């Protein structure tokens, strides 16, 4: 059933996204009491479908166009997310902004993870403002900054995150750095024997 719902929602979004969003707004307004804030299945479905629709629109753009559009999306999404913090109920516009942020941060994460990357300065600046906004990043469990960190680590590895941090220290939230334990020197060799331990520790 979730797969069918996702397919249908994606299909209608592809054909008339504004009309679909208007219907979703009415649905959310009427069912705000019935839909629990802790029941994220419908919200997640909308976010995923918005992401897919946006990804398709990006596929026809040049690299320069993608950078400019991505930066504009982040700016608008940040304003929408900040407004959403004041609302008691999740709106369609808020979910669309979440989808925009997720998609663009994934794109930024992939670019930053490439050695010798050339990230558009405008997009880099907007991304930094989003990831350092204290209102949107007030938790070590969620927020744009944590999402970007987790994405880079999961897809490209912790060593890549450390390399990215050298040129872009804002990538890792200050609170996360403060909470880190002292780094230990890890033994790259998985060898366990009394003789090896004497050599290693001697």
PyMOL commands that set and color helices and strands:
alter all, ss='L'
color gray80, all
select helices_A, chain A and resi 2-31+41-58+63-84+92-112+121-131+144-156+158-167+169-171+174-178+194-201
alter helices_A, ss='H'
color red, helices_A
deselect
rebuild
show_as cartoon
